[in-house]
Each structure stands twice: as C-alpha cells, then as structure tokens.
C-alpha cells in the first residue's frame, strides 16, 4: 500500500491555491474565458501537438492569462516553470472513450489518458476548473465548500481515532493477560483501516486546498501521529509477519476491500487468515466461528515501543533475543540488561513499564 502521495494528488497540488498556476487560472476564470493547459513537454506530449507558437519563456500568471486569449492549448514544462508552446492544436486518438461532451474537455480527457501529463481545462460557460491525469478527473470545488467538507472529515477522523485508541487499550489488557483472540485483532484492523481511509480522503482535500490547508494538515498529522507504526506493529505482532513486504501485502488486501466486506467479520477474518503466516490460523478445517476464537500469541513489539523514551534500536535488540511477549514479561532485569545494547538502565525502564501495566 502506497503511503505517499498519489500521482493525482500531486496533479492537484500543482493547481492548488497559493501556486502561480492557480493564480493564472483564476484570472482566466474571472475574465469569463476558457483555456486548455498541458503540464508536460515530453516527446509523447509534443507528438500530439500541431501548429501553434514556440514560446520557451519563464512562466508567470500574467503570461498565461494573455496567451489564453488565443485559441488552442498552452503547453507548460512538467513542473510548470516554463511556457513551452501556445495556440497549439492537440490531436489525441479519437477512438479513446470519453464521458465529456464539450470539445475542450473531451480533448483534455483523451490527452490525459494518452500521455503521462496533467491536463487542466477551464470551462468558459460553467466557470469551473477541471483537472485530468491518467483516468482520473476532478472538478475543483469553491474553497468555502472544500474547507467545510474537509472539516467534516476531520471531525469524523477524530471520532474514529478515539474509537481505535479505545480498542487498542482493550487489546493491551488482553495482550498482557495472554488472552487475545483472532476476533480481537480483527476489531483493531477494522478500526485501523477505517481511520486510514478517512485520512486518505482528507489528504485529497489537502492536495486541492494547497496553502489554504496548512492548519488542517497540522491537525491531521497530530491525530494520526504514530498511526502507521501502530498498524504495522499489530500485524507483525499477531500474524507472524517478518518482513515489510508481508506487512504491505496484508495492508493492500485490507485497503482493497469494500466497506461492507470490511465490516463482515467472518469473511474479513477468513481473508486475513489465508494471507497470514500465523500457524494457529492455517488450519483449513477450522469453521469461521472457531477461527475467530483462536488464541494468538504476541511478539510484544507494540508494547515495547510504548516504553517512554526507549530507543527503537534497543527495542529491536530485545525483540531479537526475546521474540514473544511472554518471554519479555518473564525475563528478570539482570538477564535483560545483558542483551547487547540494552544495559541496566533500559532494562529497568522496560520492566518498570510492564509492571505498571499489570
């Protein structure tokens, strides 16, 4: 699962408020004009161009506005820093399917599907800006409406993160008592994936909001602090996943599920069991209800990471020597201190922390 920006989010960021390109596009809108702008001057893009003028000038909003007065498309460099051509006629493959009806927007959609470039269409009649990249399209929303939707999503994110923290607290108690079942882990994975989906939706809003979304981005970062690490550690602790690739495979599977299947515990559990390496879950003769009740052992890495100020290297060294939570709980301070890189101070801190949880 890609935790970074998607290509379409990067496309939205190029036309977000605060960018020079957005200033130029807004000028075109205010003048009740239309425009077709391609961000990309690769060989594939230029092969779709006929006619027009070679410009090769540094980009500015004023130049974009003046060039938009001519018919035809404007071609910019991929990063938008240069105006390459203007008054260009774009000739994409007419056989490519399109859902658009206007000539400008049909061309924009087909060009975006043909080449690796972002295409922006400004509608003269509707006074809206549409962004195309690959097979995706977004009509940019008015900022007040966009901020309202983003803030609603942020409130939802706060509530779901609170529910996730409550489920994780219950998991802590069960984990220390060695009473965790597969059902308990699935509850955590459900809540975790819902939080991830809401965060992903907000990241789309942030890409479109640009500089106007700075405060919102700070709030999202605070709410989801350590979220990815928690998600990965729950998977690794209970499903016996040893590599980042194995963890990513489970995450991608969960992300691909429709919401109704995500909330259907038995179907969700069977899909996770088929992809995990945990021996108790690999019995094909287990009925679904029996599967949900299977007891799972923990490696304890998530609880170790919660020891105040404990370096990740020290936690990693402990996990190498003591691969289960039961062993971490049972070891005495002296033996723990002898593990390379741990020492008496961190050994005492670890044992004191686990004692405080009992």
KEDOKE-966802 format. One record per residue (C-alpha): x, y, z negated. Coordinates in steps of 0.2 Angstrom, whole numbers, plus 5000, padded with zeros to 4 digits. Each point is the difference from the previous one (the first is absolute). Layout:
! KEDOKE-966802
[[X, Y, Z]]
...
***
This chain:
! KEDOKE-966802
[[5000, 5000, 5000]]
[[5007, 5017, 5005]]
[[5002, 5011, 4985]]
[[5006, 5015, 5011]]
[[4991, 5011, 5011]]
[[4991, 4994, 5015]]
[[5003, 5006, 5017]]
[[4983, 5009, 5001]]
[[5003, 5008, 4983]]
[[5016, 5007, 5007]]
[[4990, 5006, 5015]]
[[4988, 5009, 4989]]
[[5014, 5008, 4990]]
[[5007, 5008, 5016]]
[[4983, 5010, 5002]]
[[4997, 5003, 4981]]
[[4997, 5017, 4993]]
[[5017, 5009, 4996]]
[[5008, 4993, 5016]]
[[5004, 5012, 5015]]
[[4990, 4989, 5012]]
[[4985, 5001, 4989]]
[[5001, 5019, 5000]]
[[5001, 5000, 5019]]
[[4985, 4988, 5002]]
[[4990, 5011, 4988]]
[[5003, 5015, 5011]]
[[4994, 4991, 5015]]
[[4984, 4995, 4990]]
[[4997, 5018, 4994]]
[[5001, 5006, 5018]]
[[4987, 4987, 5006]]
[[5012, 4991, 5011]]
[[5004, 4982, 5004]]
[[5017, 4992, 5001]]
[[5009, 4983, 5002]]
[[5017, 4998, 4992]]
[[5011, 4985, 5001]]
[[5014, 4997, 4986]]
[[5013, 4990, 5009]]
[[5011, 5003, 5015]]
[[5006, 4982, 5003]]
[[5002, 4993, 5017]]
[[4983, 4991, 4998]]
[[4991, 5016, 4996]]
[[5008, 5010, 5015]]
[[4996, 4986, 5012]]
[[4981, 5004, 4996]]
[[5003, 5019, 5005]]
[[4998, 5008, 5016]]
[[5002, 5018, 5005]]
[[5001, 5014, 4987]]
[[5015, 5010, 4994]]
[[5017, 4996, 4992]]
[[5001, 5011, 4984]]
[[5013, 4993, 4989]]
[[4998, 5013, 4986]]
[[5000, 5000, 4981]]
[[4982, 4997, 4994]]
[[4990, 5014, 4992]]
[[4982, 5002, 4996]]
[[4999, 5015, 5011]]
[[5007, 4991, 5015]]
[[4988, 4986, 4998]]
[[4986, 5011, 5000]]
[[5005, 5010, 5015]]
[[5004, 4984, 5010]]
[[4983, 4993, 4995]]
[[4992, 5013, 5011]]
[[5005, 4990, 5015]]
[[4992, 4985, 5006]]
[[5008, 4983, 4997]]
[[5010, 4992, 4985]]
[[5014, 5006, 4990]]
[[5014, 4988, 4997]]
[[5011, 5002, 4984]]
[[5015, 4991, 4994]]
[[4996, 4986, 4988]]
[[5004, 5010, 4984]]
[[4991, 5015, 5007]]
[[5015, 5012, 5000]]
[[5000, 5003, 5019]]
[[4988, 5003, 5013]]
[[5005, 4989, 5015]]
[[4987, 5003, 5013]]
[[4983, 5009, 5002]]
[[4986, 5000, 5013]]
[[5003, 4982, 5002]]
[[4987, 4988, 5008]]
[[5000, 4983, 4990]]
[[4996, 4984, 5010]]
[[4998, 4985, 4988]]
[[4993, 4984, 5007]]
[[4982, 5003, 5003]]
[[4996, 4982, 4997]]
[[5003, 5002, 4981]]
[[4984, 4999, 4990]]
[[4995, 5016, 4992]]
[[4985, 5005, 4989]]
[[5002, 5019, 5004]]
[[4989, 5009, 5012]]
[[5009, 5017, 5003]]
[[5014, 5000, 5012]]
[[5013, 5007, 4988]]
[[4996, 4988, 4986]]
[[5000, 4985, 5012]]
[[5017, 5004, 5007]]
[[5006, 5003, 4982]]
[[4994, 4983, 4994]]
[[5007, 4991, 5015]]
[[5017, 5008, 4999]]
[[5001, 4996, 4981]]
[[4997, 4982, 5004]]
[[5012, 4999, 5015]]
[[5016, 5008, 4991]]
[[5007, 5002, 4983]]
[[4995, 5018, 4998]]
[[4988, 5010, 4990]]
[[4987, 5009, 5010]]
[[4990, 5015, 4994]]
[[4984, 5006, 5008]]
[[4992, 5016, 4996]]
[[4981, 5001, 5005]]
[[4995, 5017, 5007]]
[[4981, 4996, 4998]]
[[5000, 4992, 4983]]
[[5015, 5010, 4992]]
[[5008, 4984, 4993]]
[[5017, 4992, 5000]]
[[5002, 4982, 5004]]
[[5016, 4990, 4997]]
[[5004, 4984, 5010]]
[[5014, 4987, 4997]]
[[5000, 4982, 5006]]
[[4982, 4994, 4999]]
[[4995, 5012, 4986]]
[[4991, 5017, 5000]]
[[4996, 5013, 4987]]
[[4990, 5015, 5002]]
[[5007, 5012, 4987]]
[[4988, 5006, 4987]]
[[4998, 5018, 4993]]
[[5011, 5002, 4985]]
[[4986, 5003, 4987]]
[[4992, 4984, 5005]]
[[5016, 4990, 5000]]
[[5005, 5006, 4983]]
[[4983, 4996, 4993]]
[[5001, 4982, 5007]]
[[5018, 4998, 4993]]
[[4995, 5006, 4983]]
[[4986, 4987, 5000]]
[[5012, 4987, 5004]]
[[5012, 5006, 4987]]
[[4987, 4998, 4987]]
[[4996, 4982, 5006]]
[[5019, 4996, 4999]]
[[5000, 5006, 4982]]
[[4986, 4989, 4995]]
[[5006, 4985, 5009]]
[[5018, 5002, 4993]]
[[4992, 5001, 4982]]
[[4991, 4984, 5003]]
[[5016, 4992, 5007]]
[[5010, 5005, 4984]]
[[4986, 4993, 4989]]
[[5001, 4983, 5010]]
[[5019, 5001, 4998]]
[[4999, 5003, 4982]]
[[4989, 4984, 4998]]
[[5013, 4991, 5011]]
[[5014, 5005, 4987]]
[[4990, 4992, 4986]]
[[4997, 4984, 5009]]
[[5017, 4999, 5007]]
[[5008, 5001, 4982]]
[[4988, 4987, 4994]]
[[5005, 4989, 5016]]
[[4981, 4999, 5004]]
[[5000, 5008, 5017]]
[[4989, 4991, 5013]]
[[5000, 5002, 5019]]
[[4983, 5010, 4998]]
[[5009, 5013, 4989]]
[[5013, 5003, 5013]]
[[4987, 5001, 5014]]
[[4991, 5014, 4990]]
[[5016, 5010, 4999]]
[[5004, 4997, 5019]]
[[4982, 5006, 5004]]
[[5002, 5016, 4990]]
[[5017, 5003, 5007]]
[[4995, 4998, 5018]]
[[4985, 5012, 4998]]
[[5012, 5013, 4992]]
[[5012, 4998, 5015]]
[[4986, 5002, 5013]]
[[4994, 5016, 4992]]
[[5017, 5007, 4999]]
[[5002, 4996, 5018]]
[[4985, 5009, 5005]]
[[5006, 5015, 4990]]
[[5017, 4999, 5009]]
[[4990, 5003, 5016]]
[[4992, 5015, 4993]]
[[5017, 5007, 4994]]
[[5008, 4997, 5017]]
[[4986, 5011, 5008]]
[[5000, 5013, 4986]]
[[5019, 5003, 5002]]
[[5006, 5014, 4989]]
[[4982, 5003, 4993]]
[[5001, 4983, 4992]]
[[5016, 5002, 4989]]
[[4991, 5000, 4983]]
[[4989, 4986, 5005]]
[[5015, 4990, 5005]]
[[5008, 5003, 4982]]
[[4984, 4994, 4992]]
[[5000, 4984, 5011]]
[[5018, 4997, 4996]]
[[4997, 5001, 4981]]
[[4985, 4989, 5000]]
[[5009, 4986, 5010]]
[[5016, 5002, 4991]]
[[5009, 4982, 5000]]
[[4985, 4993, 5009]]
[[5010, 4991, 5013]]
[[5012, 4993, 4988]]
[[4985, 4993, 4989]]
[[4992, 4992, 5015]]
[[5016, 4991, 5005]]
[[5004, 4995, 4983]]
[[4983, 4992, 4997]]
[[5001, 4990, 5016]]
[[5018, 4994, 4996]]
[[4997, 4996, 4982]]
[[4985, 4989, 5002]]
[[5001, 4993, 5018]]
[[5018, 4995, 5000]]
[[5005, 5011, 5014]]
[[5019, 5002, 5001]]
[[5003, 5012, 5014]]
[[4993, 5017, 5006]]
[[4994, 4992, 5016]]
[[4989, 4987, 4991]]
[[4993, 5015, 4989]]
[[4997, 5010, 5016]]
[[4991, 4985, 5008]]
[[4987, 4999, 4986]]
[[4998, 5019, 5000]]
[[4997, 5000, 5019]]
[[4987, 4986, 4998]]
[[4991, 5009, 4986]]
[[5000, 5017, 5010]]
[[4993, 4991, 5015]]
[[4984, 4994, 4991]]
[[4984, 5008, 5002]]
[[4993, 5007, 4984]]
[[4986, 4987, 4998]]
[[5013, 4986, 5001]]
[[5011, 5009, 4987]]
[[4986, 5000, 4988]]
[[4995, 4982, 5003]]
[[5011, 4993, 4987]]
[[5000, 4981, 5005]]
[[5004, 5004, 5019]]
[[5013, 5013, 4995]]
[[5008, 4988, 4988]]
[[5001, 4986, 5012]]
[[5008, 5011, 5013]]
[[5013, 5006, 4987]]
[[5003, 4982, 4994]]
[[5004, 4994, 5018]]
[[5013, 5013, 5002]]
[[5009, 4999, 4982]]
[[5014, 4989, 4995]]
[[4993, 4997, 4982]]
[[4999, 4981, 4998]]
[[4984, 4999, 4989]]
[[4991, 5009, 5015]]
[[5006, 4988, 5013]]
[[4989, 4985, 4996]]
[[4988, 4998, 5015]]
[[4988, 4990, 4989]]
[[4996, 5014, 4989]]
[[4982, 5007, 5001]]
[[4998, 5019, 5001]]
[[4994, 5001, 4982]]
[[5014, 4989, 4994]]
[[5012, 5011, 5010]]
[[4995, 5016, 4992]]
[[5002, 4992, 4983]]
[[5018, 4994, 5003]]
[[5012, 5006, 4987]]
[[5015, 5010, 5006]]
[[5017, 5003, 4992]]
[[5008, 5017, 5001]]
[[5018, 5005, 5004]]
[[4998, 5015, 4989]]
[[5008, 5013, 5012]]
[[4986, 5012, 4999]]
[[5000, 5000, 4981]]
[[5019, 5002, 5000]]
[[4999, 5015, 5011]]
[[4989, 5008, 4987]]
[[5014, 5000, 4987]]
[[5003, 5018, 4997]]
[[5016, 5006, 5009]]
[[5006, 4982, 5004]]
[[5010, 5001, 5016]]
[[4994, 4990, 5015]]
[[5017, 4992, 5001]]
[[4999, 4994, 4982]]
[[4982, 4993, 5003]]
[[5006, 4991, 5016]]
[[5014, 4992, 4990]]
[[4988, 4994, 4987]]
[[4988, 4993, 5013]]
[[5014, 4990, 5008]]
[[5005, 4991, 4984]]
[[4982, 4999, 4993]]
[[4988, 4997, 5014]]
[[4984, 4999, 4990]]
[[4992, 5011, 4987]]
[[4999, 4986, 4988]]
[[5019, 4999, 5000]]
[[5002, 5018, 4998]]
[[4988, 5000, 4985]]
[[5009, 4985, 4992]]
[[5018, 5006, 5002]]
[[5008, 5008, 4985]]
[[5009, 5017, 5000]]
[[5017, 4992, 5000]]
[[4998, 4989, 5015]]
[[4992, 5014, 5009]]
[[5014, 5011, 4997]]
[[5012, 4988, 5007]]
[[4992, 5001, 5017]]
[[5013, 5010, 5012]]
[[4995, 5018, 5000]]
[[4987, 4999, 4986]]
[[5010, 5003, 4984]]
[[4993, 5001, 4982]]
[[4991, 5017, 5002]]
[[4990, 4995, 5015]]
[[4997, 4983, 4992]]
[[4992, 5008, 4985]]
[[4990, 5012, 5010]]
[[4992, 4986, 5010]]
[[4996, 4989, 4985]]
[[4993, 5015, 4990]]
[[4989, 5005, 5015]]
[[4993, 4982, 5002]]
[[4998, 4999, 4981]]
[[4989, 5016, 5000]]
[[4989, 4992, 5013]]
[[4995, 4986, 4989]]
***
